[in-house]
Amino acid sequence: MPPWFRRRPVASRKRRAPYLLSLPALLVFAALLVTPLAMIAGLSFQAFDLNTGQIGGLTLGNYADTLGDPYYHTIFLRTVGIALATTAICILIGAPEAYFLSRMRAPWRSIFLIVTLSPLLISVVVRTLGWALLFGRNGVINQVLAALGLASGPIPMLYTVQGVVIALVHVAVPFMVISVWAALQRLDPKVIRAASSLGASEFTIFRRIVLPQIIPGILSGSLIVFALAASAFATPAIIGGRQLKVVATATYDEFLGTLNWPLGAAIAIVLLIVNAAIMLTYNRIVERRYARFAQ
């Protein structure tokens, strides 16, 4: 062992150990995520000409077009609205589902948990195509409604915002269930039994004991679902079609349709900033209220 290594204080080596152990993961993270994002950010400041393509020089014109055009305002508002609606529905479905799964006994708990998470084993494109078959004018849903006499004509579900939200909920709700399920694993069943023996109702037990425990799981699940829904491409492209554009499909069109890569990069960076701002604000608000609720 070199003398300089033996003379180094033990406390100093212990302080540096976590950083040294994290260095390989940080390098991989920088190579696979930070570097491409930096390249996209640099591309967004490049000038573009319809006749010659990308030209030299830096400009803020791409961001001016993105932030100043009402066409993109509509797309961003639609994207955020779809993501918020998907997140809210996933909370309403996923949190109670995870709670009921945690109350089940073996082997039913494992069976229903596998059934709940089984959509993750299927490609998003395959699942979305299945919803497209269900939502069509001559799809299964409209045929069943017509056979039961509940609808006089086909109900438009394909190429609608409602159809996109339903398909995204099917894609994202397992992530909410996983997050809330993980939070419920820290809940001691003895506390619930003690509250029940003292005469607390099921609603009181859920509000005073269970809910404070699952709020961190709901928070983490909401962030995951919102990020997935706001950046989703395959589901809005298939269910929404060419007319119902979201930011991901608009970015795709700029990159591969008009070949305006700088404008597409600017749209992607603006989406990243908007998503980060919404998620950080939501995280701070929920954490503050959770801290007050837990006291």
N, C-alpha and C positions, 0 to 999 in steps of 0.2 A: 504494500500500500504506500503511495507516495507520501512524503512528509507533509506536503501542503494540505493533503486531504485529512491527515490525522490531526493537524493543528486547527482545522476549521471547527468552530463551535458546533456542538450537537444541536443546539436550539436553532441555529441558522439553517442547518441541513433539514431539520424538520419543517421549518417554514417554507422552504423551497420545494419540498417533496411533492405536495399536491400540484404545483404548477408544472413540475417536470413530468409527473405522471399524466397530466392532462394535455401535455404538448402534442403527442401524436394525434389525438382526437381534434385538437384545435387546428392543426395543420390540414387534416382531411376536411374539416368544416370550411376552412378558408379556401381550399382548392376547389371544392365542389359547390359552394354556395356564395361566399363573399366575392370571389373573383368573377364569376359570371354576372353577378348583380352589378359589380363595379363596371364591367364592360358594357352592360345594358345602359347603365346611367351615363357613361361616356358617349354611347351611341345616340342617346336622346338629345344631345346638344349639337349633333351634326346637322348641317344644312342639306336640303334635298331639292332636286329639280326634277320635274316630271319628264323632261326630255333626256337629261343626262344621268339621272339617278343621284346617288349620294355625292356631294361635292365637298370640297374642303372648307374649313372655317367653322367657328362656333356660333350658335344662335339659340335664342330662347323662343324662337318662332313655333317650335313644336309644342311647347308648354302653353304658349299663348293660344294656339289652335285648340288644344285640348281643354283648357280652362275657360276659354271665351266662346266656344261654339255651343249653342243650345242643343245641338244634336248629341254631343257627348254628355251634356248635363243630364239629358233624359236617360242615356245609357247608364251613367253612374248611379242615378237615383233608382233606376230599375234594379240594378245589381245589388245595391245596398238594401233595398226593400225586400228583394227575394231572399237575401242572406238573413235579414232580421226575422222574416216570417218563418223561414226554415228553422232557425235557432229556437224561436219561441215554441213552435210545434214540437220540436225534438225534446225540449224541456218538459212540456206537458205529457208527452208519451214516454220518454226515456226514464225520467225520475221515478214516477210511480211503478213502471215496469221493473226497474232495478230493485225497488223496495219490496215489491211482491215476490220477486225471485229470491231475495234474501230471506224472506219468511217461509219459503217452501222447505220441505224436507227432502232428504236424499231418497231415491235417485231422481225425483222429479225436478229438483233444482238444477241438477247438471244437464238433464235432458232439455229443459226449456231454455237454459242459458246457451246451449249449443245451437238450438233452433233460432234464438235471437241473434246470435253472432254469425250464423251460417251465410247470410248475404255477403259477408266479407270474403268468402271463398269464391265468389263469382265476380267476373270482370264487371266494372261499372258500365261499360258499353253494352254488355249482354243484358244486364238488368234494365238499362234505359231502353233498349230495343223492346224488351218485354212490356214495359209501360207504354211504349208507342203502339204496340199491338192492342193493348187494352183500351187506350184512349181514342183510337181511330173512330171515324164516323160509323164504320161497320165493325167496330171492335167488340170485344166480349162485353164490356160494361154497357154499351148502348144496346146491344142485342138482348142482354138480360133485362134491362129496364123496359125495352119495348115489349118483350114477352110477358112481363108482369103488368103491363099497362100503366107503368109509372111515368112514361114519357111519350109525348105525341110525336116527337121527332128526335133526331140525333142531337145529343148535348155536346156542344163544342168543348173538348178538353185538350185535344192536341193543338199545339201552337198557341197556348195560352199561358199566362203567368201562373195560374192555379195548377196547371199540369206540371210545369217546371218545379214548383214548390213541392208538390206531392212526390215527384220522382226524387228530388234532392233529399227529402225527409227519409225516404226508404234507403238512400245511400248513406246518410249521416247518422241516423238514430242509433245504430250499434255503438258508435263512438261515445254518445251520451250515456248509454247503458253501461259501458265499460268504466267510464269515469265515475259515475255515481256508485256503481258496484264496488269499485276500489275504495271509495270513501266509506261505504257501509261496512266494509270489513273491519274498520277500526271501532265500530260500535259494539259495546259490551252488551250481550243479550240480558245479563243480570240486571242492568239498569232499567230496561223495559219491563222486565218481570216485577221489579221492585215498584215501579210506578203503577203498574196494573194492580198489584196487591194493595196499594194505598188508595185505590178507587179512581185513578185517572182514566178518563175515557180514551178511546183510540185516537180521536182527533187531538186531544191534549197531549198524548204521548208523541204523536207525530209532530205537533207544532213546537213543543218544548224540548224534546229529546232528539228525535230523528232529524228534523229539519236543520238544526244547527250543525249536525254532523255531515249532512250531505251538501251543504252550501258550497264548500270547497270543490266537491266533485261536480256540482252543477256549473260552477265557474269555469273549471278547466274544460269540461265538456262543451260549454257554450263557446269558448274561444276556439276549440278545435272545429266545431260544427260551422261557426261563422266563417272561419278561414277557408274551410273546404267549400262552402256554398258560394262565397264571394269570388273565389278563383276557379270555380268549376267551369269546364269547357264542354265535355262530352254530353252531359245531360242537357244543358241549355241548347246546345247545337242540334241535338236530335229531337227533343221535345218542343223546344221553342221555334226551331226552324230558322230560316234566313231573315224573317221579318222581325222576330222578337230577339233583338240583339242584347247581349250583356257585354261587360268589359272584356272578358276573355275571348269571345268570338269577334269582337271589334278589333282586338289586338291581332288575332289570327288573320283577319282580312287585310289589315295593313301590312303585315309581314309577307303573306303569301298571295294576296290578291292584287293590291296596288304596288307591292314591293317597296312601300315607303317605310323602311325599317326605322329611321329616326322617329317618325311619328308613332309607330307601334311601340317603340321603346319608351317614349314619353308617356303614352297611355298606361303602359305596364308600371312605370315608376309612380305615376299618380295613384294608381290602384293600390300599390304597396303602401304608400304614405297614408292614404285614406283608411285602409284596413288597420294599419298600425295605430293610427290615432283613435279609431273607434274602439279597438280592442284594449288599448292602454287606459282609455277613459272608463270603459265598462269595468275593467279589472280594478281600477282604483275605487270606483263607486261601490262595487260589491264588497270589496275588502273592508272599506270603512264601515258600511252598514253591518257586515258580518261581525266586525270587532265590537260594535255597539250591542248587537244582538246577543253575542256570546257572554257579555259582561253580566 
